[in-house]
Amino acid sequence: MRTLVIDSATEACSVALFEHDQLIAGECLTLGRGHAERLVPMIASLPDKGRADVIAVDVGPGSFTGIRVGLAAARALAMAWGARLEGFESLSLVAAMALARHPGSPVDVCMTGGHGEWFFRPFAADGSPLAPLASLSPEESVARASAPLAAGSQALPLRESRPGITTLDLRPDAREFALLSPQALHADPRPSYGRAPDAKLPSAKAASGKLPSDKLPSAA
């Protein structure tokens, strides 16, 4: 049973191929941008061009574009290969990576969000989430943080307000997918953006170009 893991939800872009829980091959790059151009060649460079029975994809939160790129690639390959599709969340993988390095400690995961906010979620020592995902200001994240361990792209800034905690500057890495518990996977992967989109669809009235009757100019 082979599993192809695709992770392009954050500034990191990574792929990995597993035989059961054993890593066969993988690659992780910190791109910032350009996931759409790099992801498919990264998959194609894997043994057998990444062909697998199961495809697991990071659904976010993270970059809107990166999340969509990863999901589109995963869905297309799953359809072409007849593979089963699974999803996981970026903060859950970062939590699992942190706990593998510091077992037995709860961990606060703080990742870069949008508009200066952080994606924040606390996890227990067994990797289970202790609260829903939240997109918060740095000040709100600091106020909610309580674990002696912090991980993620905003872990180091968090330590500035909470000196003495242990911090791990981590991004999700597909090559460490095997650290996730089965409970962290879901069979209907959908985007988890973590916050509302920047652009909103126009209302029906605005789209029609018509003003409501009480806003029409007077005939007088």
FIBADO-918882 format. One record per residue: x, z, y of N, C-alpha, C, O, CB in turn; chain; residue number from 1. Coordinates in steps of 0.001 Angstrom, whole numbers. Last residue first. Glycine has a CB too. Example, Ala and Ser with C-alpha at 12.3 -4.5 7.8 and 13.67 -1.06 7.14 Angstrom:
<pts>
PT      nX      nZ      nY     caX     caZ     caY      cX      cZ      cY      oX      oZ      oY     cbX     cbZ     cbY ch   i
PT   12850    7080   -2250   13670    7140   -1060   12900    7870      30   13409    8039    1138   14084    5725    -598  A   2
PT   13190    7800   -5690   12300    7800   -4500   13200    7800   -3300   14236    8465   -3319   11308    9046   -4473  A   1
</pts>
This chain:
<pts>
PT      nX      nZ      nY     caX     caZ     caY      cX      cZ      cY      oX      oZ      oY     cbX     cbZ     cbY ch   i
PT  -39694   -8867   63963  -39973   -8716   65396  -38793   -9170   66219  -38840   -9117   67448  -40317   -7266   65735  A 220
PT  -39019   -8859   61362  -39395  -10161   61909  -39626  -10098   63405  -39743  -11133   64061  -40639  -10680   61220  A 219
PT  -36136   -6902   60418  -37515   -7000   60910  -37756   -8371   61493  -36848   -8990   62047  -37809   -5917   61962  A 218
PT  -34102   -7397   57525  -34280   -7322   58961  -35729   -7518   59345  -36466   -8228   58661  -33417   -8348   59652  A 217
PT  -34280   -5251   54635  -34439   -6557   55228  -34633   -6462   56732  -35279   -5520   57192  -35603   -7278   54595  A 216
PT  -34277   -2815   53442  -33073   -3140   54199  -33163   -4513   54850  -32234   -4920   55548  -31857   -3079   53296  A 215
PT  -36498   -2566   51953  -36410   -1652   53083  -35160   -1898   53917  -34981   -1282   54968  -36431    -220   52595  A 214
PT  -36020   -4452   49923  -37009   -4729   50954  -36883   -3836   52171  -37126   -4276   53295  -38372   -4592   50387  A 213
PT  -32510   -4909   49258  -33797   -4304   48974  -34726   -4465   50159  -34263   -4602   51291  -33635   -2831   48620  A 212
PT  -30954   -8152   49431  -31092   -6805   49940  -32421   -6230   49494  -33388   -6980   49357  -30972   -6780   51467  A 211
PT  -29193  -10114   47077  -30408   -9819   47806  -30412   -8372   48269  -29927   -7482   47571  -31630  -10106   46946  A 210
PT  -27150  -10732   45375  -26982  -11133   46757  -28196  -10853   47612  -28251  -11297   48759  -26656  -12573   46823  A 209
PT  -27011   -9971   42788  -28007  -10982   43117  -27860  -11494   44533  -28376  -12560   44869  -29388  -10430   42923  A 208
PT  -25097   -7971   42845  -24768   -9224   42169  -25737  -10337   42532  -25354  -11506   42584  -24762   -9021   40668  A 207
PT  -26462   -5932   44112  -25321   -6542   44794  -24982   -7879   44177  -24620   -8820   44883  -24107   -5621   44746  A 206
PT  -28381   -5385   42164  -28803   -5805   43502  -27667   -6504   44234  -27867   -7528   44888  -29291   -4600   44316  A 205
PT  -26819   -4620   39989  -27681   -5799   39857  -28102   -6315   41231  -28175   -7524   41450  -28928   -5466   39008  A 204
PT  -23490   -3739   41113  -24850   -3423   40697  -25667   -4697   40634  -25260   -5732   41162  -25500   -2407   41654  A 203
PT  -20340   -4908   39803  -21323   -4771   40875  -22688   -4429   40311  -23009   -4782   39176  -21401   -6053   41704  A 202
PT  -18135   -2831   37891  -18994   -4006   37975  -19991   -3822   39102  -20449   -2705   39344  -19722   -4256   36639  A 201
PT  -15164   -1438   39258  -16495   -1270   38719  -17286   -2557   38879  -17134   -3280   39863  -17212    -106   39401  A 200
PT  -11770    -661   38640  -12757   -1585   39192  -14091   -1376   38498  -14141   -1161   37287  -12290   -3051   39041  A 199
PT  -10528    1378   37214  -10354    1306   38665  -11415     425   39313  -11901     727   40403   -8965     779   39004  A 198
PT  -12457    3138   34686  -11684    1990   35161  -11603    1971   36677  -12493    2481   37357  -12298     687   34657  A 197
PT  -12053    6677   34081  -12897    5536   34424  -12034    4378   34913  -10977    4612   35500  -13936    5927   35497  A 196
PT   -9851    7776   31420  -10430    7888   32755  -11263    6646   33022  -11189    5672   32273   -9325    8065   33843  A 195
PT   -9155    7309   28819   -8878    8620   29373   -9407    8841   30766   -9416    9972   31254   -7442    8849   29375  A 194
PT   -9416    5111   27173   -8683    4951   28423   -8375    6279   29100   -7425    6365   29878   -9464    4078   29362  A 193
PT   -9472    4183   24204   -9609    5513   24797   -8789    5512   26074   -7611    5869   26066   -9140    6654   23808  A 192
PT  -11064    1504   22483  -10161    1972   23547  -10500    3379   24018  -11668    3720   24206  -10209    1019   24730  A 191
PT  -11554    2139   18965  -12036    1639   20250  -11135    2195   21351  -10511    3241   21173  -13533    2038   20490  A 190
PT  -11592    1870   15511  -10767    2030   16708  -11356    1345   17938  -11617     142   17943   -9387    1489   16448  A 189
PT  -12944    3294   13197  -13563    2367   14152  -12807    2443   15466  -13307    3012   16436  -15076    2694   14365  A 188
PT  -11738    5232   11660  -11927    3909   11066  -12536    2892   12016  -12634    1717   11660  -12789    4024    9859  A 187
PT   -9038    7317   12755  -10462    6994   12690  -10639    5520   12360   -9818    4677   12722  -11169    7342   14021  A 186
PT   -6775   10051   12278   -7091    8628   12186   -8602    8421   12173   -9349    9246   11647   -6453    8010   10924  A 185
PT   -6320   12716   12095   -6054   12111   13396   -6396   10620   13422   -6316    9990   14476   -4597   12310   13768  A 184
PT   -6624   13423    9486   -7723   13756   10387   -7543   13121   11770   -8506   13003   12529   -7844   15269   10521  A 183
PT   -4164   12863    8307   -5271   11920    8096   -6439   12170    9047   -7170   11238    9382   -5760   12006    6660  A 182
PT   -1609   13580   10776   -2478   13996    9676   -3586   12966    9497   -3918   12259   10448   -3077   15409    9938  A 181
PT    1478   11940   11512      70   12193   11819    -689   12650   10584    -443   12167    9479    -583   10941   12399  A 180
PT    3917   11172   10578    3753   12577   10945    2297   12935   11230    1927   14108   11193    4604   12899   12156  A 179
PT    3957    8461   10289    3705    9248    9075    3542   10736    9380    3075   11488    8524    4843    9050    8078  A 178
PT    4781    7440   12772    3362    7466   12435    3050    8378   11254    1990    9003   11220    2887    6073   12133  A 177
PT    7212    6960   13804    6931    8338   13420    5460    8539   13062    4959    9664   13052    7325    9284   14544  A 176
PT    7257    4374   14653    8119    4706   13507    7895    6136   13019    8344    6490   11928    9590    4515   13881  A 175
PT    5786    4277   16979    5140    3866   15733    5950    4260   14510    5384    4460   13435    4916    2371   15732  A 174
PT    5807    6753   19274    6721    5862   18562    6105    5550   17205    5922    6444   16378    8148    6502   18405  A 173
PT    4987    7927   22534    4570    7626   21157    5453    6555   20536    5805    5572   21188    3105    7176   21125  A 172
PT    7701    9680   24107    6657    8647   24170    6218    8378   22737    7002    8582   21811    7174    7317   24880  A 171
PT    8978   12781   25443    8638   11890   24328    7612   10847   24749    6774   11086   25619    8103   12697   23141  A 170
PT   10844   15213   26207   10481   13990   26919   10226   12894   25882   11142   12169   25494   11608   13563   27934  A 169
PT    9977   18454   25720   10449   17274   24996    9933   16032   25716    8724   15826   25820    9977   17295   23500  A 168
PT   10725   21847   26578   10126   20550   26888   10786   19439   26087   11985   19474   25812   10235   20254   28384  A 167
PT    9894   25255   26551   10672   24190   25920    9981   22858   26178    8766   22755   26011   10837   24442   24390  A 166
PT    9743   27331   29499    9135   26666   28347   10101   25620   27799   11005   25163   28497    7779   26011   28734  A 165
PT   11137   28190   31725   11274   28957   30498   10639   28312   29288   10949   28689   28158   10693   30292   30687  A 164
PT    8867   27502   34388   10227   27668   33869   10247   28540   32627    9481   29495   32498   11133   28269   34934  A 163
PT    6633   25742   35292    6548   26744   34234    7932   26943   33613    8149   26597   32452    5512   26321   33152  A 162
PT    7189   23843   37139    6217   24861   37543    6066   25959   36502    5451   26991   36771    4871   24221   37802  A 161
PT    9011   22350   35750    9381   22797   37090    8440   23892   37587    8842   24762   38359    9375   21617   38065  A 160
PT    7710   21551   33459    8614   22699   33355    9028   23222   34728    9360   24399   34867    9854   22321   32552  A 159
PT    6400   19267   34296    5611   20462   34019    6496   21702   33994    6090   22773   34446    4867   20314   32688  A 158
PT    8488   17402   34419    7882   17893   35661    7041   19149   35451    6976   20005   36334    7023   16810   36276  A 157
PT    8828   17222   31536    9879   17761   32392    9340   18204   33755    9697   19287   34216   10973   16724   32582  A 156
PT    6417   16054   30643    6793   17395   30201    7847   18013   31121    7766   19197   31448    7316   17349   28764  A 155
PT    5450   13544   31014    5400   14454   32154    5771   15882   31768    5462   16819   32503    4019   14434   32772  A 154
PT    5650   12285   28579    6392   11701   29690    6368   12568   30939    7178   12360   31843    5841   10344   30012  A 153
PT    5852   14986   26127    5274   13821   26757    6092   13359   27946    7108   13966   28284    3866   14110   27183  A 152
PT    5289   18521   25697    5857   17240   25278    5149   16108   25997    4002   16242   26423    5750   17060   23748  A 151
PT    6033   21989   25609    5369   20878   26277    6071   19585   25885    7294   19550   25756    5369   21067   27824  A 150
PT    5601   25265   24409    6198   23954   24174    5374   22897   24891    4146   22901   24797    6289   23645   22656  A 149
PT    4104   27490   24805    5545   27618   25067    6295   26307   24900    7485   26228   25206    6146   28656   24149  A 148
PT     995   26744   26519    1842   26749   25328    3309   26917   25701    3718   26529   26796    1647   25458   24528  A 147
PT    -543   26424   28760    -246   27806   28348     718   27882   27164    1207   28963   26837   -1532   28523   27991  A 146
PT   -2056   24569   31371    -997   24675   30370    -702   26137   30050    -622   26979   30944     278   23972   30859  A 145
PT   -3799   24633   33500   -4362   24690   32150   -3298   24916   31070   -3608   25399   29981   -5116   23409   31857  A 144
PT   -2157   24442   35731   -3058   25585   35620   -3618   25737   34212   -3886   26855   33773   -4195   25449   36613  A 143
PT    -917   22004   35297    -109   23220   35258    -994   24443   35059    -643   25364   34321     716   23363   36546  A 142
PT   -3146   20355   35708   -2482   20381   34405   -1644   21646   34252   -1660   22283   33199   -1599   19136   34225  A 141
PT   -3665   20780   38387   -4659   21203   37401   -4040   21281   36008   -4372   22170   35223   -5858   20238   37397  A 140
PT   -1354   19637   39472   -1649   21051   39701   -2655   21580   38691   -2514   22698   38195   -2176   21260   41115  A 139
PT   -1552   16930   38705    -463   17762   38190    -741   19253   38347    -407   20045   37466     829   17413   38892  A 138
PT   -5017   16274   37918   -3907   16293   38860   -2784   17123   38253   -3037   17942   37370   -4346   16864   40247  A 137
PT   -6036   14803   34761   -5999   15864   35766   -4885   15628   36775   -3939   14883   36521   -5817   17224   35097  A 136
PT   -8002   13904   32231   -7134   13277   33222   -7160   14167   34449   -8192   14278   35111   -7589   11804   33563  A 135
PT   -8165   15266   28929   -8543   15316   30336   -7530   14547   31168   -6340   14535   30853   -8649   16773   30825  A 134
PT   -9519   15688   25667   -8588   15000   26540   -9090   15069   27982  -10289   14946   28234   -8401   13534   26092  A 133
PT  -10776   18959   24731  -10897   17512   24924   -9786   16970   25818   -9196   17699   26616  -12260   17170   25525  A 132
PT   -8708   21255   22858   -9637   20958   23952   -9738   19448   24081   -8870   18728   23587   -9168   21611   25304  A 131
PT   -7016   21404   20743   -7688   22640   21125   -8713   22429   22232   -9504   23327   22518   -6673   23661   21564  A 130
PT   -6328   19276   17939   -6552   19463   19378   -7358   20724   19657   -8268   21071   18904   -7272   18249   19968  A 129
PT   -3889   20074   15433   -5291   19841   15776   -5506   20094   17269   -4928   21033   17817   -6224   20749   14927  A 128
PT   -1310   20772   14750   -1548   19442   15299   -2982   19147   15662   -3272   18058   16158   -1095   18438   14344  A 127
PT    -841   23344   14089   -1073   22425   12969   -1386   21010   13447   -1694   20139   12633   -2216   22936   12098  A 126
PT    -670   24649   16496     571   24475   15749     408   23552   14544    1396   23030   14027    1083   25817   15291  A 125
PT   -2908   22779   18694   -2496   23956   17918   -1232   23627   17132    -783   22481   17103   -3633   24420   16957  A 124
PT   -2623   21245   21903   -2730   21133   20455   -2257   22434   19808   -1341   23097   20297   -1906   19926   19931  A 123
PT   -4100   20111   24989   -3371   21119   24218   -3634   20949   22718   -4729   20560   22312   -3773   22540   24674  A 122
PT   -3634   17374   27126   -4384   17907   25994   -3532   18935   25259   -2374   18668   24939   -4819   16771   25035  A 121
PT   -3774   15121   29845   -3401   16454   29356   -4282   16831   28168   -5498   16640   28188   -3529   17516   30486  A 120
PT   -2494   12681   31858   -3340   12911   30691   -2851   14204   30041   -1669   14353   29732   -3293   11690   29676  A 119
PT   -2275   13120   35385   -1659   13229   34058   -2752   13293   33014   -3809   13882   33243    -734   14476   33961  A 118
PT   -2390   11046   38391   -2880   12072   37483   -2096   12059   36169   -1356   11119   35878   -4374   11871   37214  A 117
PT   -1645    8940   40008    -937   10202   40157   -1412   11315   39250    -892   12429   39325   -1043   10650   41540  A 116
PT   -3216    6818   39084   -3450    7382   40416   -2832    8767   40569   -3423    9657   41182   -4941    7454   40698  A 115
PT   -3203    7606   35546   -3352    6703   36682   -3591    7456   37972   -4097    8579   37971   -4485    5738   36438  A 114
PT    -693    9363   33690   -2007    8742   33803   -2040    7783   34978   -1015    7216   35355   -3097    9805   33955  A 113
PT    1804   10369   31480    1510    9705   32738     136    9054   32693    -170    8290   31777    2582    8664   33057  A 112
PT    1005   13343   29608    1470   11965   29698    1067   11369   31047     106   11817   31673     899   11118   28534  A 111
PT    1506   16255   27941    1252   15726   29282    1861   14332   29372    3072   14159   29230    1841   16670   30390  A 110
PT     498   18565   25604     985   17199   25782     548   16698   27143    -640   16712   27465     467   16263   24657  A 109
PT    1494   21684   24527     722   20990   25559    1326   19605   25732    2525   19475   25978     720   21786   26919  A 108
PT    1444   23198   21338    2108   22306   22282    1092   21736   23270     -19   21359   22895    2836   21165   21536  A 107
PT    2292   26021   19221    1329   25142   19887    2043   24318   20947    3124   24691   21405     173   25960   20521  A 106
PT    4735   26074   16631    4401   26383   18016    3269   25488   18498    3282   24291   18209    5633   26224   18920  A 105
PT    5528   25281   14127    5011   26635   14281    4609   27005   15685    4181   28134   15925    6009   27590   13815  A 104
PT    8395   23171   14746    7232   23594   13961    6826   25036   14270    7650   25880   14620    7528   23451   12471  A 103
PT    9678   21123   16581    9527   22563   16828    8302   23066   16055    7273   23356   16664    9384   22865   18369  A 102
PT    9629   18587   15507   10890   19080   16050   10873   20590   16282   11905   21255   16194   11204   18367   17347  A 101
PT    7036   18275   14793    8047   18032   13761    9411   18562   14203   10240   18939   13375    8141   16526   13441  A 100
PT    5796   18652   17218    5686   19723   16227    6655   19512   15061    7051   20479   14410    4249   19812   15703  A  99
PT    6334   16202   18473    6871   17448   19026    6875   18558   17985    7840   19315   17879    6061   17883   20247  A  98
PT    4905   14425   16848    6347   14262   16988    6991   15551   17505    8059   15948   17038    6664   13092   17933  A  97
PT    2307   15372   17277    2884   15417   15929    4400   15285   15971    5104   15956   15217    2289   14310   15055  A  96
PT    2048   14788   20032    1965   16171   19553    2598   16311   18174    3341   17260   17925     504   16637   19510  A  95
PT    2203   12003   19938    3241   12753   20653    3233   14210   20209    4295   14807   20028    3034   12658   22183  A  94
PT    -166   11508   18519    1120   11147   17924    2254   11891   18612    3174   12363   17945    1350    9632   18010  A  93
PT   -2042   12451   20352   -1976   13062   19026    -645   12746   18350     -61   13604   17688   -3142   12579   18151  A  92
PT   -1705   10740   22495   -1319   12138   22663   -1233   12862   21328    -438   13791   21179   -2305   12849   23572  A  91
PT   -2676    8282   21415   -1277    8431   21812    -855    9891   21921     240   10248   21486   -1039    7735   23131  A  90
PT   -4729    8214   18493   -4555    8413   19928   -3109    8750   20267   -2414    9418   19500   -5481    9518   20426  A  89
PT   -5570    5552   16192   -5095    6904   16477   -4842    6995   17979   -4752    5973   18660   -3794    7250   15654  A  88
PT   -7440    3584   13825   -6973    3906   15162   -6464    5326   15248   -6872    6196   14478   -8073    3695   16166  A  87
PT   -7376     918   11399   -7491    2327   11753   -6948    2533   13164   -6111    1766   13641   -6732    3223   10731  A  86
PT   -8580   -1578    9241   -8137   -1231   10586   -8388     246   10844   -9465     766   10550   -8855   -2096   11644  A  85
PT   -7498   -3369    6371   -8305   -2288    6939   -7713   -1866    8279   -6494   -1804    8435   -8380   -1076    5966  A  84
PT   -7176   -6970    6237   -6637   -5612    6203   -7636   -4610    6782   -8503   -4966    7579   -5312   -5544    6975  A  83
PT   -7326   -9705    6095   -8309   -8915    5357   -7884   -7468    5227   -8189   -6810    4232   -8534   -9506    3983  A  82
PT   -5633  -11133    7695   -5097  -10632    6436   -6132   -9926    5572   -5842   -9582    4426   -3967   -9700    6710  A  81
PT   -7214  -11791    9912   -6462  -12841    9221   -6014  -12401    7835   -6012  -13202    6900   -5252  -13249   10045  A  80
PT   -8215   -9297   10711   -9134  -10356   10290   -8400  -11418    9467   -8911  -11885    8449   -9806  -11003   11517  A  79
PT   -5853   -7989   11361   -6731   -7419   10335   -7705   -8474    9817   -7984   -8532    8619   -7507   -6208   10896  A  78
PT   -4928   -9605   13445   -4190   -9564   12188   -5040   -8995   11061   -4959   -9466    9927   -2921   -8741   12349  A  77
PT   -6910   -9081   15396   -6658  -10452   14943   -5936  -10455   13596   -6295  -11224   12704   -5829  -11222   15989  A  76
PT   -6680   -6294   15727   -7931   -6879   15232   -7718   -8287   14701   -8281   -8652   13669   -8981   -6900   16337  A  75
PT   -4054   -6067   16725   -4444   -5402   15482   -5701   -6027   14892   -5772   -6262   13686   -4667   -3910   15724  A  74
PT   -4188   -7539   19129   -3273   -7954   18062   -3693   -7351   16724   -3690   -8039   15704   -1827   -7542   18398  A  73
PT   -6108   -5998   20519   -6350   -7424   20242   -5466   -7915   19109   -5934   -8629   18222   -6103   -8271   21501  A  72
PT   -4833   -3492   20681   -6075   -3632   19925   -6353   -5087   19572   -6784   -5385   18459   -7243   -3058   20717  A  71
PT   -2603   -4149   22327   -2435   -3623   20981   -3670   -3791   20125   -3572   -4190   18965   -2066   -2179   21043  A  70
PT   -3892   -5032   24692   -2953   -5906   23969   -2804   -5440   22528   -2872   -6252   21605   -1570   -5928   24668  A  69
PT   -5332   -2762   25480   -6052   -3982   25092   -5155   -4923   24291   -5603   -5539   23325   -6590   -4705   26338  A  68
PT   -3219    -992   26063   -4221    -645   25047   -4920   -1903   24549   -5083   -2094   23344   -5257     355   25615  A  67
PT   -1913   -2359   28154   -1235   -2091   26893   -2188   -1762   25769   -1990   -2204   24637    -268    -973   27064  A  66
PT   -3903   -2362   30175   -3414   -3615   29602   -2764   -3383   28240   -3027   -4116   27287   -2416   -4281   30553  A  65
PT   -4247     416   30670   -5387    -426   30290   -4907   -1692   29589   -5431   -2061   28538   -6229    -791   31530  A  64
PT   -1968    2769   29379   -2162    1600   30226   -3365     791   29741   -3491     511   28549    -893     724   30242  A  63
PT   -3622    5544   28028   -2396    4963   28539   -2721    3830   29478   -3647    3924   30283   -1503    4477   27403  A  62
PT   -4958    7415   25189   -4975    6819   26530   -3608    6317   26940   -2591    6610   26312   -5473    7823   27549  A  61
PT   -4924    4653   22812   -4781    5265   24118   -4911    6778   24034   -4968    7350   22945   -5810    4703   25077  A  60
PT   -4937    3626   20303   -6067    3252   21154   -5991    3889   22536   -6890    3694   23353   -7367    3641   20489  A  59
PT   -2600    2269   18188   -2782    3304   19210   -3866    2836   20179   -3737    1781   20801   -1435    3602   19971  A  58
PT   -3482    1284   14889   -3175     932   16268   -3468    2102   17191   -4444    2830   17010   -3972    -302   16701  A  57
PT   -2750     178   11651   -3077    1323   12492   -2612    1024   13912   -1488     567   14121   -2420    2633   11949  A  56
PT   -3782   -1701    8998   -3187   -1806   10328   -3688    -632   11153   -4893    -459   11337   -3540   -3175   11013  A  55
PT   -3108   -2196    5569   -3750   -1375    6592   -3026   -1608    7911   -1799   -1701    7941   -3736     143    6201  A  54
PT   -1637   -4005    4194   -3000   -3755    3720   -3816   -2980    4744   -5041   -3083    4792   -2970   -2994    2401  A  53
PT     397   -6438    5997      98   -5124    5435   -1356   -5040    4986   -2188   -5876    5340     398   -4024    6458  A  52
PT    3115   -8187    7423    1874   -8258    6655    1639   -6945    5896    2540   -6413    5247    1916   -9451    5669  A  51
PT    5412   -8415    8940    4533   -7270    9168    3280   -7236    8336    2449   -6346    8516    4153   -7230   10565  A  50
PT    6882  -10512    8016    6205  -10669    9309    5146   -9594    9534    4139   -9811   10208    5562  -12049    9401  A  49
PT    8330   -9595    5903    7081  -10307    5604    6229  -10481    6844    5006  -10585    6755    6289   -9566    4538  A  48
PT    9766   -7165    8069    9729   -7808    6756    8353   -8404    6466    7330   -7783    6754   10104   -6803    5665  A  47
PT    9427   -8039   11607    9372   -7091   10497    9412   -7832    9157    9116   -9026    9118    8099   -6222   10594  A  46
PT    9179   -9951   13529   10542   -9656   13071   10570   -8646   11924   11624   -8418   11330   11374   -9130   14228  A  45
PT    6519   -9976   14237    7018  -11083   13415    8414  -10818   12867    8797  -11395   11850    7027  -12366   14221  A  44
PT    6414   -7756   15928    5727   -7712   14633    6298   -8778   13701    6531   -8518   12520    4201   -7915   14815  A  43
PT    7908   -8775   18062    8357   -7561   17384    7710   -7438   16004    8368   -7064   15033    8033   -6321   18234  A  42
PT    6329  -10984   18865    7658  -11204   18276    8207   -9971   17558    8900  -10106   16549    8631  -11628   19356  A  41
PT    4051   -9411   19804    3934  -10309   18647    5303  -10650   18061    5443  -10612   16839    3205  -11597   19047  A  40
PT    5164   -7908   22062    4578   -7283   20875    4564   -8202   19661    5023   -7807   18590    3175   -6836   21177  A  39
PT    6122   -9252   24324    7067   -8732   23351    6436   -8291   22038    7102   -8299   21004    7797   -7595   23943  A  38
PT    4022  -10069   25957    5034  -11048   25574    5913  -10553   24425    6397  -11361   23632    5901  -11390   26771  A  37
PT    2549   -7742   26311    1891   -8913   25722    2915   -9927   25229    2706  -10574   24202     952   -9569   26742  A  36
PT    4303   -5988   27624    3913   -5737   26232    3337   -6982   25567    3606   -7245   24396    2894   -4605   26169  A  35
PT    5188   -6031   30250    5577   -7115   29364    5231   -6909   27911    5793   -7575   27041    7009   -7334   29474  A  34
PT    6479   -2847   31503    5575   -4002   31524    6040   -5028   30490    7130   -4916   29929    5518   -4643   32949  A  33
PT    7824    -659   30078    7118    -518   31340    6057   -1599   31451    4864   -1298   31490    8095    -588   32528  A  32
PT    9468    -603   27786    9309   -1833   28547    8767   -1592   29953    9196   -2240   30908    8397   -2771   27809  A  31
PT   11369     636   25405   10726    1111   26625   10678     -59   27590   11699    -464   28145   11485    2340   27249  A  30
PT   10786     -31   21966   11393    -424   23228   10641     233   24378    9419     370   24330   11397   -1961   23383  A  29
PT   11350     252   18563   10707     883   19708   11483     524   20966   12692     743   21036   10624    2424   19527  A  28
PT   10711    -830   15257   11432   -1014   16514   10637    -351   17614    9407    -380   17610   11669   -2521   16827  A  27
PT   11203    -822   11656   10466    -583   12890   11349    -779   14098   12571    -882   13987    9879     813   12899  A  26
PT   10721    -567    8107   11407   -1114    9276   10566    -824   10505    9359    -608   10405   11662   -2645    9124  A  25
PT    9756    1329    6260   10546     179    5814   11377    -363    6964   12579    -592    6825    9634    -927    5246  A  24
PT    9081    4680    5757    9344    3659    6761   10230    2559    6186   11321    2830    5686    9999    4280    8001  A  23
PT    6726    5863    3520    8129    5561    3710    8303    4424    4717    7741    3342    4548    8782    5200    2375  A  22
PT    4185    6369    2720    4677    7137    3871    6141    6853    4179    6738    7533    5013    4493    8621    3623  A  21
PT    3487    3147    1750    2946    4505    1653    3450    5289    2872    3148    4883    3994    3375    5208     293  A  20
PT    5669    1611    3626    5212    1519    2238    4800    2924    1852    5647    3795    1649    6333     937    1260  A  19
PT    5269     526    6999    5434    1605    6021    4982    1146    4645    4024     383    4518    4645    2857    6449  A  18
PT    6575    -707    9944    5973   -1082    8666    6317       0    7648    7482     348    7454    6474   -2493    8187  A  17
PT    5967    -623   13462    6605     -87   12261    5850    -559   11033    4641    -782   11078    6663    1456   12303  A  16
PT    6575    -928   16963    5915   -1384   15736    6665    -774   14562    7849    -452   14663    5882   -2960   15638  A  15
PT    6105    -174   20452    6764       9   19159    5909    -534   18032    4684    -593   18130    7070    1483   18917  A  14
PT    6778     432   23735    6133    -539   22849    6859    -466   21512    8071    -670   21441    6169   -2006   23452  A  13
PT    6154    2647   26477    6889    2299   25255    6076    1302   24442    4846    1325   24458    7200    3568   24408  A  12
PT    4215    3076   28333    5358    2267   28748    6272    1907   27585    7072     977   27684    6148    2999   29804  A  11
PT    1437    2848   25973    2145    3455   27094    3286    2540   27521    3333    1373   27129    2679    4862   26719  A  10
PT     344    1361   23899    -570    1991   24851     132    2560   26076    -500    2739   27116   -1335    3083   24170  A   9
PT    1276      85   21697    1643    -491   22996     822     137   24119     626    -477   25167    1444   -2020   22985  A   8
PT    1874     154   18458    1720    1115   19547    2216     495   20849    3421     390   21078    2486    2427   19241  A   7
PT     990    -341   15163    1168   -1006   16457     918      18   17548    -124     674   17567     209   -2239   16611  A   6
PT    1955    -431   11819    1577     419   12942    1949    -285   14239    3072    -764   14400    2265    1812   12850  A   5
PT     936   -1419    8686    1563   -1876    9913    1044   -1003   11049    -165    -852   11221    1272   -3394   10176  A   4
PT    1369    -310    5441     680     -52    6702    1532    -580    7843    2708    -236    7961     387    1464    6885  A   3
PT     848   -1073    1980    1640   -1176    3199     766    -958    4428    -398   -1355    4467    2335   -2541    3274  A   2
PT     844       0   -1190       0       0       0     882       0    1242    1581     976    1513    -956    1222       4  A   1
</pts>
